[in-house]
Amino acid sequence: MAVTPQSPASSRVTTATNGYEPLSVNVNRPSERAGGLRFAQDAEKRKPTDEEDELPKPVEIVPWRMRERMKTMDVALVLCLNIGTDPPDVEKSAPCARKECWVDPFSMPAKKAIETIGNTLQSQYERWQPRARYKQSLDPTVEKIRELCVNRRRLAKHDRVLFHYNGHGVPRPTQNGEVWVFNKSYTQYIPLSAAKSFLDTSDNSSSI
């Protein structure tokens, strides 16, 4: 290959043509060529599809108004403490927690203690819902619980009833979800399904 002398006025290197175009010195050409290939590949990926040509689907309008909430206007406070008698399936450690609603039940007579605990519990609930109707049932029997459920469910109508149960003085709930209350003479523990008691009282509303 014959190379002609380079003139000062020209910075171009020429070769014998032999039917080919002369090449110019350009160090950026490989990167430009590679960049062009990448751009071509991206352009092929960005070709509009039939789905993009379609009109956008209308957005579903969701109603902004809040649905009417279910109210809780009736509260049943059931305390089965049986102060002074520990349940048979509970072994208390020493020392152990003794206060109920921040009241020590052994600091006063048992009857006065459970009344004080019931009033304290009701006052705590009244801070959250002062307009609700509250009914206490202290160491109740089976008949009292059923009567309580019937009255609360009828007063609430279609609203919710809150059933607060404290069974620290009776055995643990059964596997079927039954809680324990007392018989009339307070000599036996009687299992009772609170949910079933509410469901049997009304056909229209069964929420607890």
Biotite code that builds the C-alpha atoms (Angstrom):
import biotite.structure as struc

atoms = struc.array([
    struc.Atom([0.000, 0.000, 0.000], chain_id="A", res_id=1, res_name="MET", atom_name="CA", element="C"),
    struc.Atom([1.471, 3.331, -1.100], chain_id="A", res_id=2, res_name="ALA", atom_name="CA", element="C"),
    struc.Atom([1.065, 6.371, 1.170], chain_id="A", res_id=3, res_name="VAL", atom_name="CA", element="C"),
    struc.Atom([1.394, 9.863, -0.270], chain_id="A", res_id=4, res_name="THR", atom_name="CA", element="C"),
    struc.Atom([3.215, 12.538, 1.705], chain_id="A", res_id=5, res_name="PRO", atom_name="CA", element="C"),
    struc.Atom([0.939, 14.569, 3.980], chain_id="A", res_id=6, res_name="GLN", atom_name="CA", element="C"),
    struc.Atom([0.688, 18.249, 3.184], chain_id="A", res_id=7, res_name="SER", atom_name="CA", element="C"),
    struc.Atom([0.692, 20.808, 6.005], chain_id="A", res_id=8, res_name="PRO", atom_name="CA", element="C"),
    struc.Atom([-2.676, 22.206, 4.921], chain_id="A", res_id=9, res_name="ALA", atom_name="CA", element="C"),
    struc.Atom([-4.414, 18.869, 5.163], chain_id="A", res_id=10, res_name="SER", atom_name="CA", element="C"),
    struc.Atom([-4.728, 16.631, 8.214], chain_id="A", res_id=11, res_name="SER", atom_name="CA", element="C"),
    struc.Atom([-6.273, 13.848, 6.206], chain_id="A", res_id=12, res_name="ARG", atom_name="CA", element="C"),
    struc.Atom([-4.546, 10.518, 5.472], chain_id="A", res_id=13, res_name="VAL", atom_name="CA", element="C"),
    struc.Atom([-5.306, 9.077, 2.062], chain_id="A", res_id=14, res_name="THR", atom_name="CA", element="C"),
    struc.Atom([-4.535, 5.721, 0.535], chain_id="A", res_id=15, res_name="THR", atom_name="CA", element="C"),
    struc.Atom([-4.736, 4.218, -2.869], chain_id="A", res_id=16, res_name="ALA", atom_name="CA", element="C"),
    struc.Atom([-8.380, 3.984, -3.678], chain_id="A", res_id=17, res_name="THR", atom_name="CA", element="C"),
    struc.Atom([-8.533, 0.811, -5.743], chain_id="A", res_id=18, res_name="ASN", atom_name="CA", element="C"),
    struc.Atom([-12.286, 1.397, -5.940], chain_id="A", res_id=19, res_name="GLY", atom_name="CA", element="C"),
    struc.Atom([-12.721, 2.108, -2.180], chain_id="A", res_id=20, res_name="TYR", atom_name="CA", element="C"),
    struc.Atom([-13.449, 5.381, -0.413], chain_id="A", res_id=21, res_name="GLU", atom_name="CA", element="C"),
    struc.Atom([-10.645, 6.799, 1.670], chain_id="A", res_id=22, res_name="PRO", atom_name="CA", element="C"),
    struc.Atom([-11.039, 6.535, 5.445], chain_id="A", res_id=23, res_name="LEU", atom_name="CA", element="C"),
    struc.Atom([-10.782, 9.539, 7.716], chain_id="A", res_id=24, res_name="SER", atom_name="CA", element="C"),
    struc.Atom([-9.250, 9.406, 11.155], chain_id="A", res_id=25, res_name="VAL", atom_name="CA", element="C"),
    struc.Atom([-12.168, 9.604, 13.579], chain_id="A", res_id=26, res_name="ASN", atom_name="CA", element="C"),
    struc.Atom([-11.840, 8.000, 17.008], chain_id="A", res_id=27, res_name="VAL", atom_name="CA", element="C"),
    struc.Atom([-15.478, 8.686, 17.878], chain_id="A", res_id=28, res_name="ASN", atom_name="CA", element="C"),
    struc.Atom([-16.891, 6.707, 14.991], chain_id="A", res_id=29, res_name="ARG", atom_name="CA", element="C"),
    struc.Atom([-17.016, 3.295, 16.753], chain_id="A", res_id=30, res_name="PRO", atom_name="CA", element="C"),
    struc.Atom([-18.909, 4.734, 19.713], chain_id="A", res_id=31, res_name="SER", atom_name="CA", element="C"),
    struc.Atom([-21.295, 6.597, 17.462], chain_id="A", res_id=32, res_name="GLU", atom_name="CA", element="C"),
    struc.Atom([-21.935, 3.435, 15.530], chain_id="A", res_id=33, res_name="ARG", atom_name="CA", element="C"),
    struc.Atom([-22.547, 1.494, 18.741], chain_id="A", res_id=34, res_name="ALA", atom_name="CA", element="C"),
    struc.Atom([-24.751, 4.272, 20.041], chain_id="A", res_id=35, res_name="GLY", atom_name="CA", element="C"),
    struc.Atom([-26.734, 4.217, 16.850], chain_id="A", res_id=36, res_name="GLY", atom_name="CA", element="C"),
    struc.Atom([-27.316, 0.499, 17.228], chain_id="A", res_id=37, res_name="LEU", atom_name="CA", element="C"),
    struc.Atom([-28.574, 0.945, 20.761], chain_id="A", res_id=38, res_name="ARG", atom_name="CA", element="C"),
    struc.Atom([-30.924, 3.704, 19.695], chain_id="A", res_id=39, res_name="PHE", atom_name="CA", element="C"),
    struc.Atom([-32.268, 1.534, 16.904], chain_id="A", res_id=40, res_name="ALA", atom_name="CA", element="C"),
    struc.Atom([-32.908, -1.306, 19.334], chain_id="A", res_id=41, res_name="GLN", atom_name="CA", element="C"),
    struc.Atom([-34.704, 1.024, 21.753], chain_id="A", res_id=42, res_name="ASP", atom_name="CA", element="C"),
    struc.Atom([-36.780, 2.403, 18.916], chain_id="A", res_id=43, res_name="ALA", atom_name="CA", element="C"),
    struc.Atom([-37.887, -1.100, 17.993], chain_id="A", res_id=44, res_name="GLU", atom_name="CA", element="C"),
    struc.Atom([-38.913, -1.760, 21.596], chain_id="A", res_id=45, res_name="LYS", atom_name="CA", element="C"),
    struc.Atom([-40.887, 1.487, 21.766], chain_id="A", res_id=46, res_name="ARG", atom_name="CA", element="C"),
    struc.Atom([-42.992, 0.807, 18.703], chain_id="A", res_id=47, res_name="LYS", atom_name="CA", element="C"),
    struc.Atom([-46.621, 1.574, 19.541], chain_id="A", res_id=48, res_name="PRO", atom_name="CA", element="C"),
    struc.Atom([-48.776, -1.464, 20.019], chain_id="A", res_id=49, res_name="THR", atom_name="CA", element="C"),
    struc.Atom([-52.434, -1.907, 19.247], chain_id="A", res_id=50, res_name="ASP", atom_name="CA", element="C"),
    struc.Atom([-53.289, -1.512, 22.948], chain_id="A", res_id=51, res_name="GLU", atom_name="CA", element="C"),
    struc.Atom([-51.573, 1.888, 23.122], chain_id="A", res_id=52, res_name="GLU", atom_name="CA", element="C"),
    struc.Atom([-53.466, 3.071, 20.054], chain_id="A", res_id=53, res_name="ASP", atom_name="CA", element="C"),
    struc.Atom([-56.785, 2.395, 21.807], chain_id="A", res_id=54, res_name="GLU", atom_name="CA", element="C"),
    struc.Atom([-58.508, 5.084, 23.840], chain_id="A", res_id=55, res_name="LEU", atom_name="CA", element="C"),
    struc.Atom([-57.869, 4.997, 27.608], chain_id="A", res_id=56, res_name="PRO", atom_name="CA", element="C"),
    struc.Atom([-60.508, 3.263, 29.664], chain_id="A", res_id=57, res_name="LYS", atom_name="CA", element="C"),
    struc.Atom([-62.700, 5.544, 31.773], chain_id="A", res_id=58, res_name="PRO", atom_name="CA", element="C"),
    struc.Atom([-61.817, 5.678, 35.456], chain_id="A", res_id=59, res_name="VAL", atom_name="CA", element="C"),
    struc.Atom([-64.452, 4.236, 37.763], chain_id="A", res_id=60, res_name="GLU", atom_name="CA", element="C"),
    struc.Atom([-65.818, 6.918, 40.075], chain_id="A", res_id=61, res_name="ILE", atom_name="CA", element="C"),
    struc.Atom([-66.000, 5.758, 43.679], chain_id="A", res_id=62, res_name="VAL", atom_name="CA", element="C"),
    struc.Atom([-68.648, 7.423, 45.869], chain_id="A", res_id=63, res_name="PRO", atom_name="CA", element="C"),
    struc.Atom([-66.935, 9.665, 48.390], chain_id="A", res_id=64, res_name="TRP", atom_name="CA", element="C"),
    struc.Atom([-69.691, 9.683, 50.990], chain_id="A", res_id=65, res_name="ARG", atom_name="CA", element="C"),
    struc.Atom([-69.002, 7.424, 53.966], chain_id="A", res_id=66, res_name="MET", atom_name="CA", element="C"),
    struc.Atom([-71.381, 4.599, 54.661], chain_id="A", res_id=67, res_name="ARG", atom_name="CA", element="C"),
    struc.Atom([-73.505, 4.800, 57.759], chain_id="A", res_id=68, res_name="GLU", atom_name="CA", element="C"),
    struc.Atom([-71.594, 3.298, 60.645], chain_id="A", res_id=69, res_name="ARG", atom_name="CA", element="C"),
    struc.Atom([-73.062, 0.869, 63.136], chain_id="A", res_id=70, res_name="MET", atom_name="CA", element="C"),
    struc.Atom([-73.469, 2.458, 66.541], chain_id="A", res_id=71, res_name="LYS", atom_name="CA", element="C"),
    struc.Atom([-72.647, 0.965, 69.926], chain_id="A", res_id=72, res_name="THR", atom_name="CA", element="C"),
    struc.Atom([-75.158, 2.420, 72.361], chain_id="A", res_id=73, res_name="MET", atom_name="CA", element="C"),
    struc.Atom([-75.632, -0.487, 74.802], chain_id="A", res_id=74, res_name="ASP", atom_name="CA", element="C"),
    struc.Atom([-72.906, -1.925, 77.026], chain_id="A", res_id=75, res_name="VAL", atom_name="CA", element="C"),
    struc.Atom([-73.187, -4.938, 79.323], chain_id="A", res_id=76, res_name="ALA", atom_name="CA", element="C"),
    struc.Atom([-70.537, -5.128, 82.064], chain_id="A", res_id=77, res_name="LEU", atom_name="CA", element="C"),
    struc.Atom([-70.372, -8.656, 83.486], chain_id="A", res_id=78, res_name="VAL", atom_name="CA", element="C"),
    struc.Atom([-67.969, -9.342, 86.366], chain_id="A", res_id=79, res_name="LEU", atom_name="CA", element="C"),
    struc.Atom([-67.534, -12.892, 87.677], chain_id="A", res_id=80, res_name="CYS", atom_name="CA", element="C"),
    struc.Atom([-64.921, -12.274, 90.358], chain_id="A", res_id=81, res_name="LEU", atom_name="CA", element="C"),
    struc.Atom([-66.178, -14.287, 93.354], chain_id="A", res_id=82, res_name="ASN", atom_name="CA", element="C"),
    struc.Atom([-63.743, -12.405, 95.564], chain_id="A", res_id=83, res_name="ILE", atom_name="CA", element="C"),
    struc.Atom([-62.084, -14.628, 98.159], chain_id="A", res_id=84, res_name="GLY", atom_name="CA", element="C"),
    struc.Atom([-62.539, -17.909, 96.238], chain_id="A", res_id=85, res_name="THR", atom_name="CA", element="C"),
    struc.Atom([-60.025, -18.929, 93.585], chain_id="A", res_id=86, res_name="ASP", atom_name="CA", element="C"),
    struc.Atom([-61.246, -21.000, 90.606], chain_id="A", res_id=87, res_name="PRO", atom_name="CA", element="C"),
    struc.Atom([-60.178, -24.669, 90.681], chain_id="A", res_id=88, res_name="PRO", atom_name="CA", element="C"),
    struc.Atom([-58.095, -24.629, 87.471], chain_id="A", res_id=89, res_name="ASP", atom_name="CA", element="C"),
    struc.Atom([-55.996, -21.562, 88.326], chain_id="A", res_id=90, res_name="VAL", atom_name="CA", element="C"),
    struc.Atom([-52.880, -21.652, 90.486], chain_id="A", res_id=91, res_name="GLU", atom_name="CA", element="C"),
    struc.Atom([-51.808, -18.154, 91.422], chain_id="A", res_id=92, res_name="LYS", atom_name="CA", element="C"),
    struc.Atom([-48.159, -17.439, 91.972], chain_id="A", res_id=93, res_name="SER", atom_name="CA", element="C"),
    struc.Atom([-46.857, -15.380, 94.856], chain_id="A", res_id=94, res_name="ALA", atom_name="CA", element="C"),
    struc.Atom([-46.675, -12.480, 94.348], chain_id="A", res_id=95, res_name="PRO", atom_name="CA", element="C"),
    struc.Atom([-49.321, -12.030, 91.648], chain_id="A", res_id=96, res_name="CYS", atom_name="CA", element="C"),
    struc.Atom([-51.496, -9.291, 90.182], chain_id="A", res_id=97, res_name="ALA", atom_name="CA", element="C"),
    struc.Atom([-54.434, -8.547, 92.461], chain_id="A", res_id=98, res_name="ARG", atom_name="CA", element="C"),
    struc.Atom([-55.977, -5.271, 91.342], chain_id="A", res_id=99, res_name="LYS", atom_name="CA", element="C"),
    struc.Atom([-59.124, -5.099, 89.231], chain_id="A", res_id=100, res_name="GLU", atom_name="CA", element="C"),
    struc.Atom([-59.584, -1.754, 87.444], chain_id="A", res_id=101, res_name="CYS", atom_name="CA", element="C"),
    struc.Atom([-56.817, -0.420, 89.713], chain_id="A", res_id=102, res_name="TRP", atom_name="CA", element="C"),
    struc.Atom([-58.839, -1.398, 92.787], chain_id="A", res_id=103, res_name="VAL", atom_name="CA", element="C"),
    struc.Atom([-57.504, -3.886, 95.350], chain_id="A", res_id=104, res_name="ASP", atom_name="CA", element="C"),
    struc.Atom([-60.460, -6.223, 96.030], chain_id="A", res_id=105, res_name="PRO", atom_name="CA", element="C"),
    struc.Atom([-58.976, -7.339, 99.360], chain_id="A", res_id=106, res_name="PHE", atom_name="CA", element="C"),
    struc.Atom([-58.736, -3.821, 100.772], chain_id="A", res_id=107, res_name="SER", atom_name="CA", element="C"),
    struc.Atom([-62.463, -3.777, 101.627], chain_id="A", res_id=108, res_name="MET", atom_name="CA", element="C"),
    struc.Atom([-65.355, -6.200, 102.132], chain_id="A", res_id=109, res_name="PRO", atom_name="CA", element="C"),
    struc.Atom([-66.073, -8.431, 99.137], chain_id="A", res_id=110, res_name="ALA", atom_name="CA", element="C"),
    struc.Atom([-69.518, -6.983, 98.360], chain_id="A", res_id=111, res_name="LYS", atom_name="CA", element="C"),
    struc.Atom([-68.306, -3.403, 98.484], chain_id="A", res_id=112, res_name="LYS", atom_name="CA", element="C"),
    struc.Atom([-65.182, -4.307, 96.516], chain_id="A", res_id=113, res_name="ALA", atom_name="CA", element="C"),
    struc.Atom([-67.042, -5.758, 93.528], chain_id="A", res_id=114, res_name="ILE", atom_name="CA", element="C"),
    struc.Atom([-69.422, -2.782, 93.488], chain_id="A", res_id=115, res_name="GLU", atom_name="CA", element="C"),
    struc.Atom([-66.468, -0.385, 93.506], chain_id="A", res_id=116, res_name="THR", atom_name="CA", element="C"),
    struc.Atom([-64.787, -2.320, 90.694], chain_id="A", res_id=117, res_name="ILE", atom_name="CA", element="C"),
    struc.Atom([-67.991, -2.275, 88.634], chain_id="A", res_id=118, res_name="GLY", atom_name="CA", element="C"),
    struc.Atom([-68.449, 1.481, 89.057], chain_id="A", res_id=119, res_name="ASN", atom_name="CA", element="C"),
    struc.Atom([-64.804, 2.136, 88.215], chain_id="A", res_id=120, res_name="THR", atom_name="CA", element="C"),
    struc.Atom([-65.062, 0.026, 85.067], chain_id="A", res_id=121, res_name="LEU", atom_name="CA", element="C"),
    struc.Atom([-68.203, 1.860, 83.979], chain_id="A", res_id=122, res_name="GLN", atom_name="CA", element="C"),
    struc.Atom([-66.579, 5.255, 84.529], chain_id="A", res_id=123, res_name="SER", atom_name="CA", element="C"),
    struc.Atom([-63.675, 4.187, 82.320], chain_id="A", res_id=124, res_name="GLN", atom_name="CA", element="C"),
    struc.Atom([-66.051, 3.217, 79.520], chain_id="A", res_id=125, res_name="TYR", atom_name="CA", element="C"),
    struc.Atom([-68.010, 6.459, 79.930], chain_id="A", res_id=126, res_name="GLU", atom_name="CA", element="C"),
    struc.Atom([-64.903, 8.421, 79.000], chain_id="A", res_id=127, res_name="ARG", atom_name="CA", element="C"),
    struc.Atom([-65.024, 6.807, 75.554], chain_id="A", res_id=128, res_name="TRP", atom_name="CA", element="C"),
    struc.Atom([-68.803, 6.726, 75.086], chain_id="A", res_id=129, res_name="GLN", atom_name="CA", element="C"),
    struc.Atom([-70.644, 8.953, 77.569], chain_id="A", res_id=130, res_name="PRO", atom_name="CA", element="C"),
    struc.Atom([-74.013, 8.610, 75.799], chain_id="A", res_id=131, res_name="ARG", atom_name="CA", element="C"),
    struc.Atom([-74.181, 4.809, 75.892], chain_id="A", res_id=132, res_name="ALA", atom_name="CA", element="C"),
    struc.Atom([-76.546, 2.854, 78.145], chain_id="A", res_id=133, res_name="ARG", atom_name="CA", element="C"),
    struc.Atom([-74.632, 0.778, 80.696], chain_id="A", res_id=134, res_name="TYR", atom_name="CA", element="C"),
    struc.Atom([-75.821, -2.183, 82.724], chain_id="A", res_id=135, res_name="LYS", atom_name="CA", element="C"),
    struc.Atom([-73.699, -3.917, 85.352], chain_id="A", res_id=136, res_name="GLN", atom_name="CA", element="C"),
    struc.Atom([-74.086, -7.573, 86.285], chain_id="A", res_id=137, res_name="SER", atom_name="CA", element="C"),
    struc.Atom([-71.930, -8.517, 89.288], chain_id="A", res_id=138, res_name="LEU", atom_name="CA", element="C"),
    struc.Atom([-71.339, -12.230, 89.978], chain_id="A", res_id=139, res_name="ASP", atom_name="CA", element="C"),
    struc.Atom([-74.445, -13.120, 87.940], chain_id="A", res_id=140, res_name="PRO", atom_name="CA", element="C"),
    struc.Atom([-76.331, -16.388, 87.689], chain_id="A", res_id=141, res_name="THR", atom_name="CA", element="C"),
    struc.Atom([-77.386, -18.028, 84.424], chain_id="A", res_id=142, res_name="VAL", atom_name="CA", element="C"),
    struc.Atom([-80.856, -16.491, 84.604], chain_id="A", res_id=143, res_name="GLU", atom_name="CA", element="C"),
    struc.Atom([-79.488, -12.986, 85.148], chain_id="A", res_id=144, res_name="LYS", atom_name="CA", element="C"),
    struc.Atom([-77.142, -13.257, 82.182], chain_id="A", res_id=145, res_name="ILE", atom_name="CA", element="C"),
    struc.Atom([-79.898, -14.438, 79.850], chain_id="A", res_id=146, res_name="ARG", atom_name="CA", element="C"),
    struc.Atom([-82.197, -11.677, 81.028], chain_id="A", res_id=147, res_name="GLU", atom_name="CA", element="C"),
    struc.Atom([-79.408, -9.154, 80.525], chain_id="A", res_id=148, res_name="LEU", atom_name="CA", element="C"),
    struc.Atom([-78.790, -10.353, 76.965], chain_id="A", res_id=149, res_name="CYS", atom_name="CA", element="C"),
    struc.Atom([-82.483, -10.187, 76.084], chain_id="A", res_id=150, res_name="VAL", atom_name="CA", element="C"),
    struc.Atom([-82.916, -6.643, 77.403], chain_id="A", res_id=151, res_name="ASN", atom_name="CA", element="C"),
    struc.Atom([-79.717, -5.252, 75.852], chain_id="A", res_id=152, res_name="ARG", atom_name="CA", element="C"),
    struc.Atom([-80.480, -6.809, 72.482], chain_id="A", res_id=153, res_name="ARG", atom_name="CA", element="C"),
    struc.Atom([-84.022, -5.415, 72.395], chain_id="A", res_id=154, res_name="ARG", atom_name="CA", element="C"),
    struc.Atom([-82.894, -1.936, 73.389], chain_id="A", res_id=155, res_name="LEU", atom_name="CA", element="C"),
    struc.Atom([-80.103, -1.886, 70.814], chain_id="A", res_id=156, res_name="ALA", atom_name="CA", element="C"),
    struc.Atom([-82.420, -2.951, 67.947], chain_id="A", res_id=157, res_name="LYS", atom_name="CA", element="C"),
    struc.Atom([-80.158, -2.924, 64.861], chain_id="A", res_id=158, res_name="HIS", atom_name="CA", element="C"),
    struc.Atom([-77.126, -1.429, 66.631], chain_id="A", res_id=159, res_name="ASP", atom_name="CA", element="C"),
    struc.Atom([-74.200, -3.216, 68.227], chain_id="A", res_id=160, res_name="ARG", atom_name="CA", element="C"),
    struc.Atom([-74.051, -4.403, 71.846], chain_id="A", res_id=161, res_name="VAL", atom_name="CA", element="C"),
    struc.Atom([-70.733, -4.425, 73.705], chain_id="A", res_id=162, res_name="LEU", atom_name="CA", element="C"),
    struc.Atom([-70.454, -7.379, 76.084], chain_id="A", res_id=163, res_name="PHE", atom_name="CA", element="C"),
    struc.Atom([-67.613, -6.956, 78.597], chain_id="A", res_id=164, res_name="HIS", atom_name="CA", element="C"),
    struc.Atom([-66.871, -10.124, 80.558], chain_id="A", res_id=165, res_name="TYR", atom_name="CA", element="C"),
    struc.Atom([-64.361, -10.521, 83.396], chain_id="A", res_id=166, res_name="ASN", atom_name="CA", element="C"),
    struc.Atom([-64.003, -14.132, 84.538], chain_id="A", res_id=167, res_name="GLY", atom_name="CA", element="C"),
    struc.Atom([-61.074, -13.880, 86.938], chain_id="A", res_id=168, res_name="HIS", atom_name="CA", element="C"),
    struc.Atom([-63.110, -15.672, 89.617], chain_id="A", res_id=169, res_name="GLY", atom_name="CA", element="C"),
    struc.Atom([-64.323, -18.606, 87.504], chain_id="A", res_id=170, res_name="VAL", atom_name="CA", element="C"),
    struc.Atom([-62.625, -21.349, 85.423], chain_id="A", res_id=171, res_name="PRO", atom_name="CA", element="C"),
    struc.Atom([-61.192, -20.627, 81.993], chain_id="A", res_id=172, res_name="ARG", atom_name="CA", element="C"),
    struc.Atom([-63.541, -20.599, 78.974], chain_id="A", res_id=173, res_name="PRO", atom_name="CA", element="C"),
    struc.Atom([-64.258, -23.963, 77.368], chain_id="A", res_id=174, res_name="THR", atom_name="CA", element="C"),
    struc.Atom([-63.004, -25.046, 73.943], chain_id="A", res_id=175, res_name="GLN", atom_name="CA", element="C"),
    struc.Atom([-66.492, -24.316, 72.572], chain_id="A", res_id=176, res_name="ASN", atom_name="CA", element="C"),
    struc.Atom([-66.223, -20.676, 73.632], chain_id="A", res_id=177, res_name="GLY", atom_name="CA", element="C"),
    struc.Atom([-68.479, -20.980, 76.669], chain_id="A", res_id=178, res_name="GLU", atom_name="CA", element="C"),
    struc.Atom([-67.909, -18.785, 79.701], chain_id="A", res_id=179, res_name="VAL", atom_name="CA", element="C"),
    struc.Atom([-68.695, -19.682, 83.280], chain_id="A", res_id=180, res_name="TRP", atom_name="CA", element="C"),
    struc.Atom([-71.296, -18.159, 85.594], chain_id="A", res_id=181, res_name="VAL", atom_name="CA", element="C"),
    struc.Atom([-72.847, -19.249, 88.880], chain_id="A", res_id=182, res_name="PHE", atom_name="CA", element="C"),
    struc.Atom([-75.951, -21.146, 89.903], chain_id="A", res_id=183, res_name="ASN", atom_name="CA", element="C"),
    struc.Atom([-78.508, -19.605, 92.248], chain_id="A", res_id=184, res_name="LYS", atom_name="CA", element="C"),
    struc.Atom([-76.834, -20.883, 95.403], chain_id="A", res_id=185, res_name="SER", atom_name="CA", element="C"),
    struc.Atom([-73.301, -20.060, 94.172], chain_id="A", res_id=186, res_name="TYR", atom_name="CA", element="C"),
    struc.Atom([-72.172, -23.653, 94.670], chain_id="A", res_id=187, res_name="THR", atom_name="CA", element="C"),
    struc.Atom([-71.529, -24.606, 91.029], chain_id="A", res_id=188, res_name="GLN", atom_name="CA", element="C"),
    struc.Atom([-70.037, -23.105, 87.892], chain_id="A", res_id=189, res_name="TYR", atom_name="CA", element="C"),
    struc.Atom([-72.434, -23.198, 84.938], chain_id="A", res_id=190, res_name="ILE", atom_name="CA", element="C"),
    struc.Atom([-71.126, -22.909, 81.329], chain_id="A", res_id=191, res_name="PRO", atom_name="CA", element="C"),
    struc.Atom([-72.928, -20.377, 79.156], chain_id="A", res_id=192, res_name="LEU", atom_name="CA", element="C"),
    struc.Atom([-72.535, -19.317, 75.520], chain_id="A", res_id=193, res_name="SER", atom_name="CA", element="C"),
    struc.Atom([-72.878, -15.540, 75.524], chain_id="A", res_id=194, res_name="ALA", atom_name="CA", element="C"),
    struc.Atom([-73.002, -15.384, 71.731], chain_id="A", res_id=195, res_name="ALA", atom_name="CA", element="C"),
    struc.Atom([-75.842, -17.923, 71.603], chain_id="A", res_id=196, res_name="LYS", atom_name="CA", element="C"),
    struc.Atom([-77.715, -15.981, 74.258], chain_id="A", res_id=197, res_name="SER", atom_name="CA", element="C"),
    struc.Atom([-77.622, -12.867, 72.071], chain_id="A", res_id=198, res_name="PHE", atom_name="CA", element="C"),
    struc.Atom([-78.459, -14.710, 68.861], chain_id="A", res_id=199, res_name="LEU", atom_name="CA", element="C"),
    struc.Atom([-81.531, -16.329, 70.402], chain_id="A", res_id=200, res_name="ASP", atom_name="CA", element="C"),
    struc.Atom([-83.014, -12.980, 71.406], chain_id="A", res_id=201, res_name="THR", atom_name="CA", element="C"),
    struc.Atom([-83.485, -11.328, 68.008], chain_id="A", res_id=202, res_name="SER", atom_name="CA", element="C"),
    struc.Atom([-84.135, -12.336, 64.414], chain_id="A", res_id=203, res_name="ASP", atom_name="CA", element="C"),
    struc.Atom([-83.128, -9.031, 62.808], chain_id="A", res_id=204, res_name="ASN", atom_name="CA", element="C"),
    struc.Atom([-79.826, -8.176, 64.455], chain_id="A", res_id=205, res_name="SER", atom_name="CA", element="C"),
    struc.Atom([-77.265, -10.595, 65.787], chain_id="A", res_id=206, res_name="SER", atom_name="CA", element="C"),
    struc.Atom([-74.102, -8.534, 66.198], chain_id="A", res_id=207, res_name="SER", atom_name="CA", element="C"),
    struc.Atom([-72.383, -8.430, 69.551], chain_id="A", res_id=208, res_name="ILE", atom_name="CA", element="C"),
])
